[in-house]
Amino acid sequence: MDKKYGGKVVWITGASSGIGEALVYSFVSMGSKVIASSVDESGLERVIKKCNGMAGSIRGVVFDLSETSGIDTLVSGIIAEEGHIDILINLGGVSQRATILETPLWLDRKIMEINYFGTIALTKAVLPYMISNGGGHIAATSSISGRFGFPLRSAYSASKQALHGFFETLIIEHQRDNIKASVLIPGRVQTAISLHALTASGKEHGQMDAGQAKGVTPEKAAKMIIRGLRREKREILVGSTELLMLYIRKYMPSLFFRLAGRIKSM
């Protein structure tokens, strides 16, 4: 039983695969009470079965981030059953593989609805309960392209950059309420995000990006995230050498724009 996370109620979205799945196993093994959410019901069932025999507990909640109208009811029901939520980790989202010119406005809105509005809607619903319970920790998943633009990711990059502004404001407004917030900034991680990325038609890309296939494993990413959460870091970098682009963008912007145009975006 982990001293910090044992017995804590941890809600993880995007929990049926990738980093979310790896985090579920980590928290359940530490003795946490995990609420695992995803739109993929069969994926959730598989993850739940793999948690049998671990120190903590898990329950699955099927939840579509693009449908936010029932979030308040969903959250109040979970609070009624669990009593409180200690940690919320917003991992659910969708990526993009289309240029600005070929991306229709409805697709920009769809990506923003899932990545930004879905995340902040759940956060806003959970936040009052955390405050009344004396505090909590909320994490949201951005990306390295949430810190700079990148080819074929205009809507994705915009949705992730918006999260930084929201969660930095949350930190400032609720320091006295003992609310901690972290923004996760993954680089290349071996997940299915490129497979499910949306093309200009709205259909899934269906291919694993070459660079992503060489990224860190979801298990390693989960370890990096938990280490950052323990330290209550406001930004948690997840990845390998590709994270150097963050520093190049900050300190050598001219070099960044030259390099970004040469990087294979798929």
WOHU-V309128 format. One record per residue. RES is the residue in three letters. SS is DSSP state (helix for helix, strand for strand, loop for the rest). OMEGA is omega in whole degrees, 0 to 359 (* if undefined). NEAR is the number of other C-alpha atoms within 10 Angstrom. Layout:
BEGIN
RES SS OMEGA NEAR
RES SS OMEGA NEAR
END
This chain:
BEGIN
MET loop 181 13
ASP loop 183 13
LYS loop 184 9
LYS loop 188 11
TYR loop 177 20
GLY loop 180 17
GLY loop 180 20
LYS loop 176 21
VAL strand 185 23
VAL strand 179 23
TRP strand 181 24
ILE strand 174 26
THR loop 184 27
GLY loop 192 25
ALA loop 186 31
SER loop 180 27
SER loop 172 21
GLY helix 183 20
ILE helix 180 25
GLY helix 178 26
GLU helix 180 24
ALA helix 179 20
LEU helix 177 26
VAL helix 181 29
TYR helix 181 22
SER helix 183 19
PHE helix 178 27
VAL helix 180 26
SER helix 178 21
MET loop 178 21
GLY loop 179 22
SER loop 172 26
LYS strand 188 25
VAL strand 169 26
ILE strand 183 22
ALA strand 182 27
SER strand 175 25
SER strand 172 24
VAL loop 182 18
ASP loop 184 16
GLU helix 181 15
SER helix 177 12
GLY helix 178 14
LEU helix 180 23
GLU helix 178 14
ARG helix 180 13
VAL helix 180 21
ILE helix 180 21
LYS helix 181 10
LYS helix 180 11
CYS loop 179 17
ASN loop 178 13
GLY loop 178 10
MET loop 188 16
ALA loop 183 17
GLY loop 180 23
SER strand 181 20
ILE strand 172 24
ARG strand 180 13
GLY strand 177 19
VAL strand 178 20
VAL strand 189 16
PHE loop 180 20
ASP loop 183 19
LEU loop 180 24
SER loop 179 18
GLU loop 188 13
THR loop 186 18
SER loop 182 11
GLY loop 186 10
ILE helix 182 20
ASP helix 179 14
THR helix 179 11
LEU helix 182 15
VAL helix 181 17
SER helix 177 16
GLY helix 179 12
ILE helix 178 14
ILE helix 180 14
ALA helix 182 9
GLU helix 185 9
GLU helix 181 12
GLY loop 181 13
HIS loop 173 20
ILE loop 182 25
ASP loop 185 22
ILE strand 174 24
LEU strand 179 24
ILE strand 181 25
ASN strand 181 26
LEU loop 183 24
GLY loop 179 25
GLY loop 181 27
VAL loop 179 20
SER loop 189 25
GLN strand 173 28
ARG loop 181 23
ALA strand 178 21
THR loop 178 16
ILE loop 184 15
LEU loop 183 8
GLU loop 181 11
THR loop 178 21
PRO loop 184 14
LEU helix 180 11
TRP helix 179 10
LEU helix 173 17
ASP helix 181 18
ARG helix 181 15
LYS helix 180 17
ILE helix 178 26
MET helix 181 23
GLU helix 181 20
ILE helix 189 21
ASN helix 183 29
TYR helix 186 26
PHE helix 177 21
GLY helix 180 22
THR helix 183 25
ILE helix 177 19
ALA helix 179 17
LEU helix 178 19
THR helix 181 20
LYS helix 180 13
ALA helix 182 16
VAL helix 187 23
LEU helix 181 20
PRO helix 179 11
TYR helix 177 19
MET helix 180 21
ILE helix 181 15
SER helix 180 11
ASN loop 177 15
GLY loop 176 12
GLY loop 180 21
GLY strand 182 21
HIS strand 179 19
ILE strand 177 26
ALA strand 176 24
ALA strand 183 27
THR strand 172 23
SER loop 182 29
SER loop 173 20
ILE helix 176 24
SER helix 168 22
GLY helix 177 21
ARG loop 175 19
PHE loop 178 19
GLY loop 182 17
PHE loop 183 18
PRO loop 178 19
LEU loop 184 20
ARG strand 188 22
SER helix 181 20
ALA helix 179 25
TYR helix 179 27
SER helix 180 24
ALA helix 181 20
SER helix 181 26
LYS helix 177 27
GLN helix 178 20
ALA helix 180 17
LEU helix 179 21
HIS helix 179 20
GLY helix 181 10
PHE helix 187 13
PHE helix 172 21
GLU helix 176 15
THR helix 179 12
LEU helix 179 18
ILE helix 183 18
ILE helix 184 12
GLU helix 189 11
HIS loop 175 15
GLN helix 182 12
ARG helix 179 11
ASP helix 181 15
ASN loop 176 15
ILE strand 177 21
LYS strand 178 21
ALA strand 179 27
SER strand 173 23
VAL strand 180 26
LEU strand 183 26
ILE strand 179 22
PRO strand 168 24
GLY loop 180 25
ARG loop 179 24
VAL strand 184 23
GLN loop 178 21
THR loop 181 19
ALA loop 186 17
ILE loop 179 22
SER loop 178 22
LEU loop 184 16
HIS loop 178 19
ALA loop 184 23
LEU strand 175 24
THR loop 183 19
ALA loop 180 19
SER loop 184 12
GLY loop 178 17
LYS loop 182 11
GLU strand 180 18
HIS loop 173 20
GLY loop 180 14
GLN loop 174 13
MET loop 177 17
ASP loop 183 18
ALA helix 180 12
GLY helix 181 16
GLN helix 180 19
ALA helix 180 15
LYS loop 183 12
GLY loop 179 18
VAL strand 180 18
THR loop 176 18
PRO helix 180 22
GLU helix 178 19
LYS helix 178 15
ALA helix 180 26
ALA helix 178 22
LYS helix 178 16
MET helix 181 17
ILE helix 181 25
ILE helix 177 15
ARG helix 178 13
GLY helix 178 19
LEU helix 178 22
ARG helix 181 10
ARG loop 180 10
GLU loop 179 14
LYS loop 180 16
ARG loop 175 16
GLU strand 183 20
ILE strand 180 22
LEU strand 184 20
VAL strand 179 24
GLY loop 184 21
SER loop 187 15
THR helix 180 9
GLU helix 179 14
LEU helix 177 16
LEU helix 179 12
MET helix 177 21
LEU helix 181 18
TYR helix 177 11
ILE helix 179 15
ARG helix 184 17
LYS helix 188 12
TYR helix 180 11
MET loop 186 12
PRO helix 180 14
SER helix 178 11
LEU helix 180 12
PHE helix 184 17
PHE helix 175 15
ARG helix 182 10
LEU helix 184 13
ALA helix 179 16
GLY loop 181 11
ARG loop 183 9
ILE loop 175 11
LYS loop 185 10
SER loop 177 15
MET loop * 13
END
